[in-house]
Amino acid sequence: MNSRIFPNETGPFIGGRLPPGGSGGGDPDAVDLRGLLRTFWKRRWSILGVMLALGALTWFAVSQMTPVYTAQAKLILDPRNPDIITQDKVVADLDLTSQIVNGEIAVLRSNLLIEDAIRTIGAEALAPIDPALAPPSLRERLAERLNILLGRPAEDSPLPAADLDDPARTERLVRAVRRNLSVFSDGDSYVIVVRVEAGDPQVAALLANTLAERYITLQLDTRRDAVGQATDWLEERLTDLRAQVEEAEAAVANFSADSLLKDGGTLENASQQLASLNGQLITARSARVEAEARLDQLEKVIAEEGKEQAARIVTTPAIEALRAQALDLRQKDAVWAQSYDPDHPRRTEIAKELVQIESDITRELDKVIETRRSELEIARLREQSLEGSIGTTEDRVMSITRNSLGLRQLEREAAAARQTYESLLTRVTETRTQKQLQQPDAKMIERATVPGAPSAPRPKLMAVLAAAVGGSLMAGLVFFNEMTATTFRSAREIETETGLPVLALIPAERWRDMKRGIKALRAAPYTVYGERIRQLRTALLMRGGRDLVRSVLVLSSAPGEGKTTTTVALAEMAAMAGKSVIVIDCDLRRSTLQKAFGWSMENDFADFIKGDTTLSDAIFVPPDLGFDVLAAKGPRPDAAEELSVTWLQPVIEELKRVYDVVLIDAPALLAVSDAMILAQVVDTRVYLVAWNATPRAAVSEGLARLAEMRLPIDGIILNKFDQGRSSDPNAKGYTYES
């Protein structure tokens, strides 16, 4: 709700001032924790009553149940069995994972294991858990008593068979055990808990221990049976494999002898010879390639740069000696050239010697070329010879290989048969040993003991829990009722929502009618109700110790909120204070005052509105009340249509000159428009709200209509207040005792 009375104002306008406590309404989403706690305190007896009732009923119901005893044994799945035999086992130890543990739990809950445990224990010991032999339950006893009360014949149930071999009885016991059996892992460990619930403590402990023991025994028997079956099969297979190995080895020996006579050697010798020839061929090819490279290089230099340049790159002893002689002669010629011309005899002789040396170097180069050509030819011939030998050897190897395919096949078959035989022989030896050394993967670490007290039901605990749940539900209901309220239940709520002060909290009174209520008020004016009316009178008529207000309009959103009763009570209290008061019943469509008191009036307010009488003649003076009344003798909607501000204003002013207080009872604001006219001709306006009855939306809409007309409201009257159910700390009052 918008807490402002007038739009476009900085705060709510109330009689020309801001309301107490701030500049407007509070946060609409705020929760009044103190008010909520007060509400819980007011409802404490209801909450406590629900808690006690629900706790008592639960305790009684649980006490009638059959006691249940719980016994549990503990197993541990231990993969750390001693490895006396290190080879692979026929039945492998459990690789403990969550899936494996869950699988073992399923085995412990299986009907096969339960049936085996039942047969191990015996029929007589299991009679207490046989559903057919159990005493009737509480529901069955109640049904039987109901049938007796209704006169219905009781049904005779056939006696169950006592023989455990009876399939129906066995199945019945299996279902009973399984229904009361809990198997689960203990946390993240490998411990499995076998828990059994039964009406007999001896049976509970016996079943838990027997299930654990039979599980271990059956696990060990299963492992031994598996190893025994594997050993028998391996021994039969070993006999067949021995004969196969002997036959395969004989075939290999015969084939090898025949091949040696036919091929003149073995494939191994031929392969070694071929490998040697291939190595020689590689060397010969390298030599031939090297010779070709040296010859090609020399011939290329001769072709491109001449023999003189080629001679410089050839290194032979003869050529090196000739080069040394030529160098010596050139040095001598250089010495002679410093003093003599080229025509000098000595220099001419040196030149001839140099020409001869160059000719000798050329002849030596030709010899080198011829030598390299010879070396190349020899390398080629050797390579060709080796290639021929290799071809011949390869043909021989291929011939031997083709002839030895059958031999290799026979050897592989013999080797495979031998390997299989040896492996199987080793495995047979292992399995014979494993059969005697089998151990279960689980062992019992805690035996079930006979419980000394029942584990369920627990009447006290269940009663406390039921009481707590009942109290929580009741408290939640109270909280939900408070948080979802669409009406006003305290002065704080109204002030927060509207920003208007609450002038008075008028308590609800159980009066049969208005007439008797006013009579009771006159007889006992100092009750809580009277004090609250007196408080309202003071708040309206005695502002600051001086008489400030002469005319008051009492408004409400809808009919039936107690507006007329409050107006009459306020008039009576003002009259008791020595004020001259007149009450105007402006609800001409209902004429509530005349109906309540049954007055016989010659002229009424409607006649005055129509102009049929004067104002003084229309005023009625009740003989049993302390104030005058201006009302209609009956419903007059036609007269209500004549009301207007210009007509009412002088009438109200005239009455204010005659009376100290003029109280106007207006029709419902949201029902008709008459209240808007009346609100414009009075000194002050108050808005009456019925406690826990008037919708908040109706109050908001009524105040909004007044705000549109810029008609300020001086305060709120919270009427029909229930002091017993209210969480308002100021709702209490007191009376004077004589």
C-alpha positions in Angstrom: 0.0 0.0 0.0 1.1 3.6 -0.7 1.3 5.1 2.8 0.8 8.7 1.5 -2.6 10.2 1.9 -2.1 12.7 -0.8 -0.2 12.0 -4.0 2.7 14.2 -4.8 3.3 15.0 -1.1 6.6 14.3 0.7 4.7 12.5 3.5 1.3 11.6 4.7 -0.9 14.6 5.6 -3.0 14.1 8.7 -4.9 17.1 9.8 -2.2 19.4 8.5 0.7 17.5 10.2 2.9 14.4 9.8 2.0 11.3 11.7 4.0 10.4 14.8 7.0 8.2 14.3 8.4 9.5 11.1 7.7 10.7 7.6 5.6 7.9 6.4 4.8 4.2 6.6 7.3 1.6 7.4 8.8 -0.9 5.0 6.0 -3.2 3.8 8.4 -6.1 3.5 9.7 -5.7 7.1 8.8 -8.4 9.6 7.8 -7.4 13.1 9.7 -9.9 15.1 8.5 -8.7 18.4 4.9 -8.8 17.2 5.5 -12.3 15.8 6.9 -13.5 19.1 4.0 -12.0 20.9 1.7 -13.9 18.6 3.5 -17.1 19.4 3.2 -16.3 23.1 -0.5 -15.7 22.7 -0.9 -19.1 20.9 1.4 -20.9 23.3 -1.5 -22.9 24.9 -2.8 -24.0 21.5 0.7 -25.0 20.4 1.4 -26.8 23.7 -2.0 -28.5 23.6 -1.3 -29.9 20.1 2.1 -31.1 21.2 0.8 -32.9 24.3 -2.1 -34.4 22.4 0.0 -35.7 19.5 2.7 -36.9 21.9 0.2 -38.8 24.0 -1.5 -40.4 21.0 1.8 -41.4 19.6 3.0 -42.8 22.9 -0.2 -44.9 23.3 -0.1 -46.1 19.7 3.6 -47.1 19.8 3.2 -48.8 23.2 0.7 -51.1 21.7 3.2 -52.3 19.1 5.0 -55.6 19.4 8.6 -55.1 20.7 11.4 -55.8 18.2 14.9 -57.0 19.1 17.9 -56.4 16.9 21.0 -58.5 16.7 23.9 -58.1 14.3 27.0 -60.0 13.2 29.9 -58.5 11.3 31.9 -59.9 8.4 35.0 -58.5 6.8 35.9 -59.1 3.2 39.7 -59.6 3.5 41.6 -60.0 0.2 44.9 -60.5 2.1 44.9 -64.3 2.0 48.4 -65.9 2.5 50.1 -66.4 -1.0 51.4 -69.9 -0.4 51.1 -70.5 -4.2 52.2 -67.5 -6.2 50.8 -68.7 -9.5 47.4 -67.8 -10.9 44.5 -69.2 -8.9 41.6 -71.2 -10.3 39.2 -69.1 -8.3 40.7 -65.6 -8.0 40.5 -63.6 -4.7 38.1 -60.7 -4.7 39.3 -57.4 -6.1 37.4 -55.4 -3.6 35.5 -52.5 -5.2 32.2 -51.0 -4.3 30.5 -53.1 -7.0 32.0 -56.3 -5.5 31.0 -55.4 -2.0 27.4 -54.7 -3.2 27.4 -58.0 -4.9 28.4 -59.8 -1.7 25.7 -57.9 0.1 23.2 -59.2 -2.5 24.4 -62.8 -1.9 23.8 -62.4 1.9 20.2 -61.2 1.1 19.5 -63.9 -1.4 16.7 -66.3 -0.8 19.1 -69.3 -1.5 21.3 -68.4 1.4 18.3 -67.5 3.7 16.7 -70.9 2.9 20.0 -72.7 3.6 20.2 -70.9 7.0 16.6 -71.8 7.8 17.2 -75.5 7.1 20.4 -75.3 9.2 18.5 -73.8 12.2 15.4 -76.0 12.1 11.7 -75.5 12.2 11.1 -75.4 15.9 13.6 -72.6 16.6 12.0 -70.4 13.9 8.4 -70.7 15.1 8.5 -67.3 16.7 9.1 -65.5 13.4 6.5 -67.6 11.4 3.8 -65.1 10.3 1.2 -67.8 10.5 2.0 -68.5 14.1 2.4 -64.9 15.2 -0.3 -63.4 17.5 -2.8 -61.0 15.9 -1.6 -57.5 15.4 -3.2 -54.4 16.9 -5.1 -53.7 13.6 -6.2 -57.3 13.4 -7.4 -57.2 17.1 -9.3 -54.0 16.4 -10.9 -55.5 13.3 -11.9 -58.6 15.3 -13.5 -56.6 18.0 -15.3 -54.5 15.4 -16.7 -57.7 13.8 -17.9 -58.9 17.2 -19.6 -55.5 17.8 -21.2 -55.7 14.4 -22.3 -59.3 15.0 -20.2 -60.7 12.1 -19.0 -64.3 12.5 -15.2 -64.7 13.0 -13.3 -66.3 10.3 -11.5 -69.5 11.3 -7.9 -69.5 9.9 -6.5 -72.9 9.1 -3.5 -74.0 11.3 -0.2 -73.7 9.4 1.8 -76.8 8.7 4.7 -77.4 11.1 6.8 -79.4 8.7 9.8 -77.4 7.4 9.7 -79.4 4.2 6.4 -77.8 3.3 7.3 -75.4 0.4 4.7 -72.9 1.5 6.1 -72.8 5.1 9.6 -72.4 3.8 8.7 -69.6 1.5 6.8 -67.9 4.3 9.8 -68.1 6.6 12.1 -66.8 3.8 9.9 -63.8 3.3 9.8 -63.1 7.0 13.5 -63.3 7.4 14.2 -61.2 4.3 11.7 -58.6 5.5 13.5 -58.2 8.8 17.1 -58.6 7.4 19.4 -55.7 6.8 22.8 -56.1 5.1 25.0 -53.1 4.5 28.6 -52.0 4.5 30.0 -50.2 7.5 31.1 -46.9 6.1 33.9 -47.0 3.5 35.5 -50.2 5.1 35.2 -53.8 3.8 33.1 -54.7 6.9 29.6 -56.0 6.1 27.0 -55.8 8.9 24.3 -58.5 9.0 21.4 -57.2 11.1 18.3 -59.2 11.9 15.1 -57.9 13.7 12.8 -60.3 15.4 10.2 -60.4 18.1 12.4 -63.0 20.0 15.9 -62.0 21.0 17.2 -65.5 20.8 16.0 -66.0 17.2 17.4 -62.6 16.2 20.9 -63.5 17.4 20.7 -67.1 16.0 19.6 -65.9 12.6 22.4 -63.3 12.3 25.1 -65.8 13.3 23.8 -68.6 11.1 23.5 -66.4 8.0 27.1 -65.2 8.5 28.4 -68.7 9.1 26.6 -70.2 6.2 27.8 -67.5 3.9 31.4 -68.2 4.8 30.9 -72.0 4.5 29.1 -71.8 1.2 31.8 -69.4 -0.1 34.5 -71.9 0.8 32.6 -74.9 -0.6 32.0 -73.1 -3.9 35.7 -72.3 -4.3 36.7 -75.9 -3.6 34.1 -77.3 -6.0 35.4 -75.0 -8.7 39.0 -76.0 -8.1 38.1 -79.7 -8.1 36.2 -79.5 -11.4 39.1 -77.6 -13.0 41.6 -80.3 -11.8 39.5 -83.1 -13.2 39.2 -81.4 -16.6 42.9 -80.6 -16.7 44.0 -84.2 -16.0 41.8 -85.5 -18.8 43.2 -82.9 -21.2 46.8 -83.6 -20.1 46.6 -87.3 -21.3 45.5 -86.2 -24.7 48.2 -83.6 -25.1 51.0 -86.1 -24.1 50.1 -88.3 -27.1 49.9 -85.3 -29.5 53.4 -84.1 -28.4 55.0 -87.5 -29.1 53.4 -87.8 -32.5 54.5 -84.2 -33.5 58.1 -84.7 -32.5 58.4 -87.9 -34.5 57.1 -86.2 -37.6 59.7 -83.5 -37.3 62.6 -85.9 -37.0 61.6 -87.9 -40.1 61.1 -84.9 -42.3 64.5 -83.4 -41.3 66.4 -86.6 -42.3 64.7 -86.7 -45.7 65.4 -83.0 -46.5 69.2 -83.3 -45.6 69.6 -86.2 -48.0 67.8 -84.4 -50.8 69.3 -80.8 -50.7 72.9 -81.7 -49.6 72.9 -79.3 -46.8 70.8 -77.3 -44.5 69.1 -74.0 -45.0 71.2 -72.4 -42.3 74.5 -73.1 -44.2 73.1 -71.9 -47.4 71.8 -68.7 -45.7 75.3 -68.0 -44.2 77.0 -68.4 -47.6 74.5 -66.1 -49.2 75.0 -63.5 -46.5 78.8 -63.6 -47.0 78.5 -63.2 -50.8 76.1 -60.2 -50.3 78.8 -58.6 -48.1 81.5 -59.1 -50.7 79.2 -57.7 -53.4 78.6 -54.5 -51.4 82.4 -54.1 -51.1 82.9 -54.7 -54.8 80.2 -52.2 -55.7 81.8 -49.6 -53.5 85.2 -50.1 -55.1 83.7 -49.9 -58.6 81.8 -46.7 -57.7 85.0 -45.2 -56.2 87.0 -46.0 -59.4 84.4 -44.5 -61.6 84.3 -41.3 -59.6 88.1 -40.8 -59.7 88.3 -41.5 -63.4 85.3 -39.3 -64.2 86.8 -36.4 -62.1 90.1 -36.6 -63.9 88.7 -36.8 -67.4 86.3 -33.9 -66.6 89.2 -31.6 -65.5 91.2 -32.6 -68.7 88.2 -31.8 -70.9 87.4 -28.5 -69.3 90.9 -27.1 -68.2 93.5 -29.2 -69.9 96.1 -31.8 -68.9 98.2 -29.1 -67.3 95.5 -28.3 -64.8 94.6 -32.0 -64.4 98.2 -32.8 -63.5 98.0 -30.4 -60.6 95.3 -32.4 -58.9 97.0 -35.8 -59.5 99.3 -36.8 -56.7 101.9 -39.5 -57.7 105.5 -39.7 -56.6 106.8 -39.1 -60.2 104.6 -36.1 -60.8 105.5 -34.6 -57.4 109.2 -35.0 -58.2 108.8 -33.3 -61.6 106.8 -30.5 -60.0 109.7 -29.9 -57.5 112.2 -29.7 -60.4 110.0 -27.3 -62.3 109.7 -25.1 -59.2 113.4 -25.1 -58.7 114.0 -24.0 -62.3 111.5 -21.2 -62.0 113.2 -19.9 -58.9 116.5 -19.9 -60.7 115.0 -18.2 -63.7 113.6 -15.5 -61.4 117.1 -14.8 -60.1 118.5 -14.6 -63.6 115.7 -12.4 -64.7 116.8 -9.7 -62.3 120.0 -9.2 -64.3 119.5 -10.6 -67.8 117.1 -10.6 -70.6 115.1 -13.7 -71.7 117.6 -14.2 -74.5 120.4 -14.9 -72.2 121.8 -18.4 -72.8 121.3 -19.5 -69.3 117.7 -18.3 -69.2 117.1 -20.0 -72.6 118.5 -23.3 -71.2 116.3 -23.1 -68.2 113.2 -22.6 -70.4 114.0 -25.7 -72.4 114.4 -27.7 -69.3 110.9 -26.5 -68.1 109.3 -27.6 -71.4 110.8 -31.0 -71.0 109.5 -31.3 -67.5 106.0 -30.3 -68.6 106.2 -33.0 -71.3 107.2 -35.6 -68.7 104.3 -34.6 -66.4 101.9 -35.1 -69.3 103.3 -38.6 -69.9 102.9 -39.4 -66.3 99.3 -38.1 -66.3 98.5 -40.4 -69.2 99.8 -43.3 -67.2 97.6 -42.4 -64.3 94.6 -42.2 -66.5 95.3 -45.6 -68.0 95.8 -47.1 -64.5 92.5 -45.8 -63.3 90.7 -47.2 -66.3 92.3 -50.6 -65.6 91.2 -50.5 -62.0 87.6 -49.6 -63.0 87.5 -52.6 -65.4 88.7 -55.0 -62.7 86.1 -53.7 -60.2 83.4 -54.2 -62.8 84.5 -57.8 -63.5 84.6 -58.6 -59.8 81.1 -57.2 -59.2 79.7 -59.3 -62.1 81.3 -62.4 -60.7 79.9 -61.9 -57.3 76.4 -61.2 -58.7 76.5 -64.5 -60.5 77.6 -66.4 -57.4 74.8 -64.7 -55.4 72.2 -65.7 -58.0 73.3 -69.3 -57.8 73.2 -69.3 -54.0 69.8 -67.7 -53.9 68.4 -70.3 -56.2 69.8 -73.0 -53.8 68.3 -71.2 -50.8 64.9 -70.9 -52.4 65.0 -74.6 -53.2 65.9 -75.5 -49.7 63.3 -73.0 -48.3 60.5 -74.6 -50.4 61.5 -78.0 -49.3 61.7 -76.9 -45.6 58.2 -75.3 -45.3 56.7 -78.5 -44.3 59.5 -79.0 -41.7 58.9 -75.6 -40.1 55.2 -76.3 -40.0 55.8 -79.6 -38.2 58.2 -77.9 -35.8 55.7 -75.2 -34.9 53.0 -77.8 -34.3 55.4 -79.8 -32.2 56.5 -76.7 -30.2 52.9 -75.6 -29.6 51.9 -79.0 -28.5 54.9 -79.2 -26.2 54.3 -75.7 -24.7 50.6 -76.5 -24.1 51.5 -79.8 -22.5 54.1 -78.2 -20.2 51.8 -75.4 -19.2 48.9 -77.8 -18.5 51.2 -80.1 -16.5 52.3 -77.1 -14.3 48.6 -76.0 -13.9 47.5 -79.5 -12.9 50.1 -79.6 -10.2 49.0 -76.1 -8.9 45.3 -76.9 -8.9 45.9 -80.1 -6.9 47.6 -78.0 -4.3 45.0 -75.2 -4.4 42.2 -77.5 -3.7 43.6 -78.3 -0.3 44.6 -74.6 0.5 41.3 -72.8 -0.4 40.3 -70.1 2.0 37.1 -67.9 2.0 37.4 -64.2 1.1 35.3 -63.3 4.2 35.6 -64.0 7.9 33.5 -63.2 10.9 34.9 -60.5 13.1 31.9 -60.1 15.5 29.3 -62.6 16.5 25.8 -61.5 17.3 24.9 -61.5 20.9 21.4 -61.9 22.4 20.0 -58.3 22.8 18.9 -57.4 26.3 16.4 -54.8 25.4 14.1 -54.1 22.4 15.4 -51.7 19.8 11.9 -50.7 18.7 9.5 -49.3 19.2 10.6 -46.5 21.5 7.5 -44.9 22.9 9.2 -42.0 24.7 11.4 -41.0 21.8 8.5 -41.3 19.3 6.3 -39.3 21.6 8.9 -36.5 21.9 9.4 -36.5 18.1 5.7 -36.4 17.5 5.3 -33.6 20.0 8.1 -31.7 18.3 6.6 -32.2 14.9 3.1 -31.2 16.1 4.6 -28.1 17.8 6.5 -27.2 14.6 3.5 -27.7 12.4 1.3 -25.6 14.8 4.0 -22.9 15.0 4.3 -22.9 11.2 0.6 -22.6 10.9 0.6 -19.6 13.2 3.5 -18.1 11.3 1.8 -18.7 8.0 -1.4 -17.2 9.3 0.4 -14.1 10.5 2.5 -13.7 7.3 -0.4 -14.1 4.9 -3.0 -12.1 6.8 -5.1 -9.8 4.6 -6.6 -7.9 7.6 -5.2 -5.7 10.3 -4.5 -7.3 13.7 -2.6 -4.6 15.6 -2.1 -0.9 15.7 1.4 -1.3 14.6 0.3 -2.9 11.3 -2.2 -0.1 10.6 0.3 2.6 11.3 3.0 0.9 9.2 0.6 0.3 6.3 -1.2 3.7 6.3 1.2 6.1 8.1 -1.8 7.2 10.2 -1.9 7.1 14.0 -4.3 4.7 15.8 -6.4 6.8 18.1 -8.0 4.0 20.0 -8.3 0.2 20.2 -12.0 -0.5 20.8 -12.4 -4.0 22.3 -15.2 -6.3 21.1 -18.2 -6.6 23.4 -20.7 -9.4 23.3 -23.8 -7.3 23.3 -27.0 -8.7 21.9 -27.9 -5.3 20.3 -26.8 -1.7 20.2 -29.5 -0.5 22.6 -28.4 -3.0 25.4 -24.8 -2.1 24.7 -25.3 1.6 25.3 -27.4 0.8 28.4 -24.5 -1.4 29.7 -22.0 1.4 29.0 -24.1 3.9 31.0 -24.3 1.4 33.8 -20.6 0.6 33.8 -18.7 3.4 32.2 -15.3 2.4 33.5 -14.9 -0.9 31.8 -12.2 -1.5 29.3 -14.6 -0.6 26.5 -15.6 2.6 28.3 -12.0 3.6 28.9 -11.2 3.1 25.2 -14.2 5.2 24.1 -13.1 7.8 26.6 -9.6 7.7 25.1 -11.1 8.2 21.7 -13.1 11.1 23.0 -10.0 12.8 24.4 -8.0 12.2 21.3 -10.7 13.8 19.1 -12.1 16.6 21.2 -9.4 17.7 23.6 -6.3 18.3 21.5 -3.6 20.0 23.6 -6.0 20.6 26.5 -8.3 22.8 24.5 -11.5 22.1 22.7 -10.5 22.2 19.0 -12.9 19.9 17.3 -16.7 20.5 17.0 -17.7 18.2 14.2 -16.5 14.6 13.7 -17.2 12.2 10.8 -16.8 8.5 11.4 -16.0 6.6 8.2 -15.4 3.0 7.3 -14.8 0.9 4.2 -17.8 -1.4 4.4 -21.0 -1.9 6.4 -21.0 -4.0 9.6 -17.7 -2.8 11.0 -19.3 -1.2 14.1 -19.2 2.4 13.0 -22.7 3.3 14.3 -22.1 1.6 17.7 -18.8 3.4 18.1 -20.4 6.8 17.2 -23.2 6.3 19.6 -20.8 5.2 22.4 -18.6 8.2 21.7 -21.6 10.5 21.9 -22.7 9.0 25.2 -19.2 9.4 26.7 -19.0 13.0 25.5 -22.4 13.6 27.1 -21.2 12.1 30.4 -18.3 14.7 30.2 -20.9 17.5 30.2 -20.9 18.1 26.5 -24.0 18.8 24.5 -23.9 16.3 21.7 -25.9 15.5 18.6 -25.5 12.4 16.4 -26.5 12.6 12.8 -27.3 9.3 11.1 -26.4 10.1 7.5 -26.8 6.5 6.3 -30.3 7.3 4.9 -30.3 4.1 2.9 -30.2 1.9 6.0 -31.5 4.0 8.9 -29.5 2.0 11.5 -30.1 4.1 14.6 -33.9 4.0 14.3 -33.9 0.3 13.8 -31.6 -0.3 16.8 -33.5 1.8 19.3 -37.0 1.7 17.8 -37.8 5.3 18.3 -41.1 6.8 17.3 -40.4 10.1 15.6 -42.9 12.6 14.2 -40.4 14.3 11.9 -37.0 13.0 10.8 -33.9 14.0 9.0 -35.3 13.0 5.6 -38.2 15.3 6.1 -35.8 18.2 6.8 -33.8 17.4 3.7 -37.0 17.4 1.6 -38.0 20.7 3.1 -41.1 19.3 4.9 -40.0 20.4 8.4 -37.6 22.6 10.2 -34.2 21.6 11.6 -35.4 21.9 15.2 -38.4 19.8 14.5 -36.3 17.1 12.8 -34.1 16.7 15.9 -35.2 13.9 18.1 -34.4 13.8 21.9 -34.2 10.2 23.1 -35.5 9.9 26.6 -33.0 7.2 27.7 -29.8 8.8 26.1 -27.8 11.8 27.0 -27.5 13.2 23.4 -29.9 14.3 20.6 -30.3 12.5 17.3 -30.9 13.6 13.8 -32.0 10.5 11.9 -34.5 9.0 9.5 -37.5 7.0 10.5 -36.7 4.4 7.9 -34.6 3.9 4.7 -34.9 7.0 2.5 -32.5 6.6 -0.5 -34.4 9.4 -2.2 -33.4 11.9 0.5 -29.8 10.7 0.2 -29.7 11.9 -3.4 -30.5 15.5 -2.1 -27.3 15.8 0.0 -24.7 18.2 -1.2 -21.8 20.2 0.2 -23.5 23.5 -0.3 -26.6 22.3 1.5 -24.8 20.5 4.3 -22.3 23.1 5.2 -24.7 25.7 6.7 -26.6 22.9 8.5 -23.5 21.6 10.2 -22.4 25.2 11.1 -25.8 25.8 12.6 -25.6 22.6 14.7 -22.1 23.5 15.9 -23.5 26.8 17.3 -26.1 24.9 19.2 -24.1 21.8 20.3 -20.6 21.3 21.6 -20.0 18.2 19.6 -21.6 17.1 16.3 -21.0 13.4 15.5 -21.9 12.2 12.0 -22.3 8.5 11.2 -21.5 8.1 7.5 -22.5 5.3 5.2 -19.8 2.8 4.0 -17.3 4.7 1.9 -16.8 2.0 -0.7 -20.5 1.3 -1.0 -22.0 4.8 -1.8 -20.7 8.2 -2.5 -22.5 10.0 0.3 -19.5 9.7 2.6 -17.3 11.8 0.2 -19.8 14.7 0.5 -20.0 14.5 4.3 -16.2 14.4 4.5 -16.0 17.9 3.1 -18.2 19.7 5.7 -16.6 18.5 9.0 -13.7 19.6 11.2 -12.2 16.1 11.5 -12.5 12.7 10.0 -11.6 9.4 11.5 -11.5 6.0 9.8 -12.9 2.9 11.5 -11.3 -0.5 10.8 -12.7 -3.8 12.1 -10.0 -5.9 13.7 -9.2 -9.0 11.7 -12.1 -8.4 9.5 -11.7 -5.4 7.2 -9.5 -6.3 4.2 -6.3 -4.2 3.9 -7.2 -3.6 0.3 -10.5 -2.1 1.3 -8.8 0.3 3.7 -6.2 1.2 1.1 -8.9 2.0 -1.5 -11.0 4.0 1.0 -8.0 6.2 2.0 -7.0 6.6 -1.6 -10.4 8.0 -2.5 -10.2 10.5 0.3 -6.7 11.4 -0.8 -7.9 12.1 -4.3 -10.3 14.7 -2.8 -7.6 16.0 -0.5 -9.6 15.2 2.6 -7.2 14.5 5.5 -7.7 11.7 8.0 -6.9 12.4 11.6 -6.5 8.8 12.7 -7.7 5.3 12.7 -10.0 3.5 15.1 -9.3 -0.2 15.4 -12.7 -1.7 16.4 -13.9 -5.1 17.7 -10.5 -5.8 19.1 -10.0 -9.3 20.6 -7.8 -8.8 23.6 -7.2 -12.5 24.1 -6.0 -13.2 20.6 -4.1 -10.0 19.9 -0.4 -9.8 19.9 -0.5 -6.0 20.6 1.2 -5.2 23.9 -1.1 -2.1 24.4 -4.3 -4.0 23.9 -4.9 -4.7 27.6 -7.0 -2.5 29.9 -8.4 -2.4 33.4 -11.6 -1.6 35.2 -12.3 0.3 38.3 -13.5 -2.0 41.2 -15.9 -0.5 43.7 
